[in-house]
Each structure stands twice: as C-alpha cells, then as structure tokens.
Amino acid sequence: MKRLLVVVCASVLILSACQQAQTEKSLYGSWDYQFVRYKFNEDGSWSRVDIISTSGGASVGRNPINWGTFTFDGKLLTMFTDEESRDCSGQTGIYEITFPEEGSWNLIFKKVEDPCSVREKEMINKFYLRYSP
C-alpha cells in the first residue's frame, strides 16, 4: 500500500512538472496583435517591434523598440524592461497569461501590476495570435 502511494505521489509530481514545462514552452515565440509583435525567447529575453503596413504587405521593424528579460512560472509573466528601451525603461510589468485552449495559437494578457501605461494599453484586453513558435 505504501509503495502504491509513493508511486501515485511521484506520478502527480512528474505530471505537474511536465505540464508547467509545456506551458512555459508555449510562451516562446512571436505573438502579434494588429501592429505590435512581442517575442519571447528560450534564453529569457523578450523584445517588442512594430509591424509596419506597406503597399507590398506588412513588414516587421528591424530594431526592437522595447526589450528586456522575463520570467514565466506557467501562469505569471514578469517582464523586466531594459534601461535603454524607448518605453517603460527600467520598469517591471507582471501579467497573468491565459492560453484559451491547450496548444493554442492564442494568448491573452491580464494585468496584475505594471506602472507602464504604454505596455498596459498594448497588452490588456487584446487577443494575441502566435506568429511563430
């Protein structure tokens, strides 16, 4: 009986860790909303660029406007903005991340705390679409 209990507990812990790792991996990549793209990299860095509308279609700005590092625990995204960024310089924003469906190509940001009104306006109540994994 004790052996069965140990096996069940170990299985629950492993499944929880795998689910969190999968959720963390789900954040990596580029996410677009209208003319804004946020990119979250596996090395813990993030950037934000403009998507520029041209007569030949849309193109992505070459230089990030804002960038920094982030942490993500599977639910809360904490974005640390680099001092050299144009907006939100040196500020930290915390957002709750929701993926509407498992493996979803959609992402929703819910503000927990962010002193940067520019980032807040871009993120909350927006339905971001995955551009690339």
N, C-alpha and C positions, 0 to 999 in steps of 0.2 A: 504494500500500500504506500509506504514512504517513497519507494522507488518511482511509482506511478505519479505521485505528487511532484516529485523533483523533475520528472520528465515533462509534465504539464507546465510547471512554472518556467522551466527553461525554454520551452516552445513559445510560450507567451512573450517572454523577453526577446527572443530572437525575432519573432514576427513583428513586434513593436519597433525594434531597431531597423528592420528591413523596410517597414512602412515609412519611417522617418527618413531613411536614406533615399527612398524612392521619391518622396515629396521634395526633399532638398534638390535632387537631380531634376525634378520637374520645373524648378525655377530657372535653371540655367538656360541661356539662350536669349534671343531678342524678342521683345514684346512691343507691339505697335498700337497706338491709338491716334487716329487721324494723322497729324503731322509730327508726332512725337515717337521716338523709339528709345526704350530702355533696354540695355543689355547687361545680363548678369553672367559673369564668368566663373568657372570652377575654381579659379585661384582666389576668389573672394573679392574681386574688383567689379565695379559697375560703371557704366557710362550712359549718358543721355545725349542724343543727337537729334537734329531736326530732319524731318523728311520733307524735301523740297519738291513742290509741284513744278514740272516743266512741260513744255509743249510736247516733248517726246515721252512723257510719263512722269514717274516720280523718281527722284534720286535721293540718296542719303548723304547728309553733310559729312565731310571727311573728318572734321575735328569735333570732338565732344565739347558740348557747352558746359556740362557738369559731369563730374566723375568722383570716384572715391572707392571705399571698401564697404563690404556689408557682411552681416551675419544673418543666418536664417535657421531657426530651430524647428522648421516644419510647419510653423504657424505664424510666428512673428518675424518680420523682416526689419532689421535695423540698418539704416543707411547712414554711413559716416561720409560727409561731403568734404572733399579736399579743399584746402585753403585757397588754391588757385582757381577754383571753379567760378564761373560767372555768377551763378545764382546760388544761394544757400551756403555760401562759403563758410566752411568750418562748422556747419550745423548738422545735427543728427535728427533723422526722422525715423519714427517707428510706425510700421503698418502691419495690420493683420492681413494675411494673404489667404484668399479663397480660390480654389480651383473648383468650378461648378460641378465637374464630373471627373472621375478617375481618368488620368491620362489626357485630361482636357487641353485643348489648344486655346483656352480662355483663362483669364486671370482677372481677379477683382482685388483692388486695394481698399482697405478700410483703415482710416487714420486712427492711430492710438495716441500719438503725440508727434508734433512736428511744428517748430517755430517758423519754418519757411513757407510762406503763403504761395510762392510760385510753384513749388513742388506739390503742395497740397491741392492746388487748383488742377494740376495736370493728372493727379492720381486718383483722388476720391470720386466715387460715383461714375467711374469710367470702366468700360469693359474692354480690357486689353486683349489683343489677339496675338498668338505666337507667330512670329515671322520665321524664326529658325530655331531648331533645337540646340 
